[in-house]
Amino acid sequence: MSYDRYGPDVLSPGWKDAGRKPVPEVPAVRDLVVEEAATGFCGAITRIEVRSVELEDYFGKKRVFPLGGGFLIDGEPVTLVVPQKAAEGGRARTASGSFAVADQKARVARASRIFVEGRHDAELVERVWGDDLRVEGVVVEYLEGVDDLDAIVRDFAPDRRRRVGVLVDHLVPGSKESRIAEKVASGPYGDHVLVVGHPFIDIWQAVRPERVGLAAWPSVPRSIEWKHGICEALGMPHDTQADVARAWKRILGTVRSFADLEPALLGRVEQLIDFVTEP
């Protein structure tokens, strides 16, 4: 048996692709953050055409590029393609992992509500659970903090058919948020209200850090506003509220499904949906 020091015929079929890592095709969905490799322009997808895609960076600048190869996600090359509908006969899934319900109009809104603490929280819940919530007829409303949660619940006056679910940031023992939750639970409407929370300082932390290129979310000193500290760690502007909003848009754009979120948030949202849709 002889040893061929030169290997197989270099001109045989497929020789050009030998040793190359296949480049995955990724649907060009809105808000997905990508980088155009040739120019280094990085932004969220804001518009998709048959042959082009529009990106907007965190400064608000927009550029249009041809669809296809030459893009990066998390530093890895991808080929952007026009999103396709699920194959006929197959069972598509929503971003939350549920089986998608085809050709069904949104249900008339239930009387029950889910309240979340902040606009960013509401946007993240919509991104992952939006399809499910429309099928179930559940409306999500955001609160500007939970300091007045007891009064808000009393004004809503929930009952067995009109429940309230609340998602709270940083709900840990001994915190202000936990005391507010306990007050609501022990109040006159406690049987028809479910207050749950996640341990994160802010909903941004519920996104897996590797999705934004971090090994872990950094520890921000109390003397620095938390979101400003995160923007600085990501190398993003944070001088104005518009800067912070663009940073969140970039982070949100990395979330494509429940797999991009921490389990500590996933379970709590599912718990709220079950509570407000229970017969």
N, C-alpha and C positions, 0 to 999 in steps of 0.2 A: 504494500500500500504506500503510494508516494504522497508527499506533502506538497501542495501547491502554494508556494510562497506568495503568489500574486492574487490568490483568491479567485472568485468567479469572474466571468467576462464583464468588464466594466461597461460595455455597450449593450448589455442585455436589457430587456424591458424593465423599467422602473429604476434604472441606475441613477437618474437625477434625484430621486427621493430617498436614496439609500442613506440611512442614518439621520434623516430629518424627523423632527417631532411634528406630528400632524397639527395643523392650526385649527382650533375648534370654531364652528360657526355659532354666532350669538345673535339672537333676535334683537334688532335695534328698537327697544322699547323706550318710551318716554321716561325721562329722569335717570336713565342709566348713565353713569359717569364713565367716560372713556377718554383715552389720550390718542391724538393723531400722531403717529410715530415720527413722520417726516418733519413736522413743524414743532412738535412738543406741546401743541395746543390741547389743553385738558378742559373738559366741560361736560355738562349734563345734556343729554339729548332732549331737544325741545320740539323738533319737527322731523318727520320721516317722509320722504318721497320715494318713488319707485327706484330712482337711481342716486339719490343723495340723502344726506342727513345733516341736520343743523345742530351745532353744539353751542352752549352758552357757558362761559366760564364764571367764576365767582366774582368777577368784576362787572358782569353784565354784558361783556362783549360776546358777539355771536359770529360764528363762521360756518360756512357750508362746505362739506367735503363729499366726495363720491363714496357711495356705499361699496363695501367689499373689504379687501385686506388693508393692512397698514395701520391698524388700530391696536391699542394696548388696554388691557384691564388688569389692574394690579401688577403692571409691568410685564404681563404675558401677552404675546400676540394673539389676536382674534380676527375673525372675518365677520363684519357686520352684515346681516341679511335682513330683508323685509320680514317682519313677523308673519307667520302663517297660522291659520286656524288649525285646531286639532284635527288629526287625521280622521276621516269619516269612519264611524264605527268604534273609534277608540274613546276611552274615558279620560278626558282632560281633567286636570286638577287646578284648583285655585292657588293663589300664593300662600294660603294658610295650610295647604295640603289636603283640603277637602275635595271630593269629587265635584267638578263643575256641573251646574245644571244648565243645559243648553236651551236656548230659545225661550227663556222664562223671563217675563217682565218683573221689575222690582215690585215687591209686595207693598201694599198700603201700610204705612208706618204704624207700628204698634203704639199703644199708650205708654208702654215702658220705655225707659231711656237708660243710656250709659253715659255717664259724665267722666271726662278725663281731665287731668290737671295740666292744661296748657295746649296751645295750638300745635306745637310740634308733636305732642302725644297723640292728638287727634289725627294728624297727617300720617303718622306711622301706623296707627290702627287701621286707617282707611287703606293704606297701601297694601297691607298684608291680609286684612280681614274684610275689606270693602265688599267683595263679591258675596261673601257669606252673609254679611249684614243686610245687604239689599234683598237677598232671597228671604231672609227671616223678617224683614221689615223693622229692623232696629236702627234707631237714629242715635248717633254719637254727638254729644255736645261738649265743648271744652269750657273749663272753668279757669278763671284767672286767679289761680291759687285756691286753697281749701280752707282758708281762715273762716269764711262764712258758710261752710258746708252745712252746718246744722240749720241755719236759717233758710238756705236754699231747699233743703229736704222738707222742712216744715211748710214752705210755700207750695212745693210740688204736691204734698199730701199723698204719698203713695199708698196703695192698698194691694190686695191680693192679685188684682188684674192689672195693676198699674205700678210696676216695680221700678226701683232705681238701683243701678249698679254704678259703683264709683271706683275709678283707678287712680291711685295716689302715688306720687313719687316719694322715694325715701321713707317708706313705711317700715320703720324698725323700732324695736322696743325702746321706750323712753323718749322718743322724738315728739315734737309738737304734732306731727301728722298722726301719730298713734293715739295721742290724747283726743284729738278731734274725732278720729274714727270710733273710739270707745264711747264718746259722748253721743254720737249719732246712733250707734248700735243699741245703747241703753235708753234711747229716747222713745217717744210714743209710736214712731214708725219703724222701729228697729227690725220687726219681723219681715218688713217688705223692702228693706234696704240691705245691700251687700257692699261693704267697703273693703277692697283688697288693694294691695300695693306691691311694689317691687323694691328691692333694697338699694337701687341705684340713686345717686345724687340727682341725676337728671335722666330723662328718657334717652338722651344721646348714648349713654352707657349701655343701654339695652341692645345696641347694635354691636355685634361681635367686633372686637378691636382690629382683628386681622383684615376685616373688610375695608378699613380705612388706612391700612398699612402700618398698624401699630401692633406690637406684641402684647401690650396691655394698655388700658386707659391710664394716663398719668395721674399721679397724685398732685392736686393743685392746692397750694397754700390757702388758708382761709382769708388771707389779706388780698387775694386776687379773685375777682369774679370768675366762677368756675368755667363758664363757656368761653370767656376770654382766654383763660389758661389753656383750654383744649385747643382753641384756634391757634394759639402760639405754638403749641406742641406739634400741630399739623402744618405749621409754616404758612398759615393763612391770615389775612388781615382781620382785625377785630376792633378797629377804632370806632366804628359806628354800628348801630343796630342793623343796618343793611348788610354790613360785613358779616355779622353773626348769622343773619338770615341766609346769606349765600353759603356760609359754611354748613349750615344745617341742610340746605338743599343738596350740597355735594355728598354729605353723609347719607341722607335719605336715598339718594340715587344709587348707593351701593347695595341697598336692600332689594332683593328680587323675590325672596320667599321667606317663610318662617325659619328656614335653615340659617339665615343671616342674623337671627336674633338669639338672645340668651334665653335658656329655658325658664329662668325666673320670671320673665315677662310672658312667655307663651302660655304657661299654665294659668296665670291670673286672668288674661283676656278671655281664654276659653271658658273659665269659670264664670265670668260675668255674662258672657253670651248665653250659657246654659241657664243662669239664674233668671235673666229677663225674658227668656223664651219658654220657660217651663210652663206647661198648661195649668 
